[in-house]
Amino acid sequence: MTYTFTRLEARTLDEFEGHQDVVREVVVGMTGTDEESGIGAYRDTLVSLPDPDEDDYTSFEDIDEAWVMPIAEQAAEDGDWEASIAAEIEAIKIRPAIKPFAWQADSEEE
């Protein structure tokens, strides 16, 4: 199983408490894919961030992957996404397929 953060989006305010272009929320999405079957599943959430701290404020222009990844990883951990995605994929793999009976397929062709 391969897990990848496939959605990381900043939701910003133009101005907040004297700061410009402040990230207030981050949309985090993860896709898990079973390499053998190619089946995948997805989870996402909206993470609200605390108010900017003067001593630990990062301007939007300076935000990089290292700033965002702990937020994404915590969201995935809190939601137990890897286990949830794996369980969904396993359920999909054993779900019976819907098929018409032979006599139904013949009647559809007529």
Sequence and secondary structure as in RCSB ss.txt:
>XXXX:A:sequence
MTYTFTRLEARTLDEFEGHQDVVREVVVGMTGTDEESGIGAYRDTLVSLPDPDEDDYTSFEDIDEAWVMPIAEQA
AEDGDWEASIAAEIEAIKIRPAIKPFAWQADSEEE
>XXXX:A:secstr
 EEEEEEEEEEEEEEETTEEEEEEEEEEEEEEE TTT  EEEEEEEEE     GGG   GGG  HHHHHHHHHHH
HHHTTHHHHHHHHHHHHHHS      HHHHHHHH 
